[in-house]
Amino acid sequence: MKYKTIFSALLLMACSSMALGQDEQTATFSITLNDSDGVPVDNGVFLFEPQFEVEAHQMPHQEPAIMNQIDKQFEPHVLVVKAGTEVTFPNADNLFHHVYSFSPTKQFELKLYKEFTAEPLRFDTAGVVDIGCNIHDWMLGYIVVTDSPYFGKTDSKGQSFISLPHGEYTVRFWHPQVEDEKAFPSQSIAVNADTEVTWALGTTIVSDDGFDSGFGDY
């Protein structure tokens, strides 16, 4: 799987493992992500690729995947799904949107529609899909498609909590504002107890407060 912003920054704070009473089969991997100024970073995606055979009962449940359109923005800004998941694109705005992607991972077009949900689209190929609107150029969203069922996305506090079966993993990282040389290298880790890690990016992240939609209701 190829991600354009996965590699080459330093892991500044190594993990500290603590047995916190979880059952012997799974552990919680807690991540705090900050930028180089110490500001929490949201929409940071962490992919945990197991280096072992995953049993059926260890597979996490995939929540319904929705990329909404609210106040002329995609919500969520970043959506993470396992390959093979269907994504719906409801339009909560009382105006037309024209959703599309030219990304090699998934190319599609949902022509002009408003106040209803278009037919869901299936995302089968791992990679990053850039989403746009042909009418509102500032609307940008991202769908990260992964072959692994284990992934997390940081919230407004820069935190993510991922339940993982014990074992060896390769960890990969992606963020829409992070370039190759400023992201994290691929990490190999062993998970055998509840673990807390703090990672710091080698760059600052500009807060995305949305576009000033002073162009009327079109």
PELIN-V9520 format. One line per field, one symbol per residue. phi: phi as a letter, one per 40 degrees, with the letter a starting at -180 (. if undefined). burial: + if it has 9 or more other ideal C-beta (glycine too) atoms within 8 Angstrom, else -. Layout:
phi: ???
burial: ???
This chain:
phi: .bbcbbbgacccbccbcbcbgccccbacbbbbbbcccgcdbcgcbbbbccbacccdcccccccdcbbcbbffacbccbbbbcdgccbbbcbcccacbbcaabcdcabaabcdaafabcdcbcbcbcibbcbbbccbcccbabbcbbcccbaabccccgbabbcbccicbbbbbaacbbcdcbccccbbbbbbadbbbbbbccacbccbcgccccbgcb
burial: --+-+++-+------------+---+++++++++++--++++++++++++---+---+------+++++--+++-++++++++-+-+++++-+---+++++-+-++---+--++---+--+-+---+++++++--+--++++++++-+-+++++---+++++-+++++++++++++-+-+-+++++----+-+++++++++-+-+-------+-----
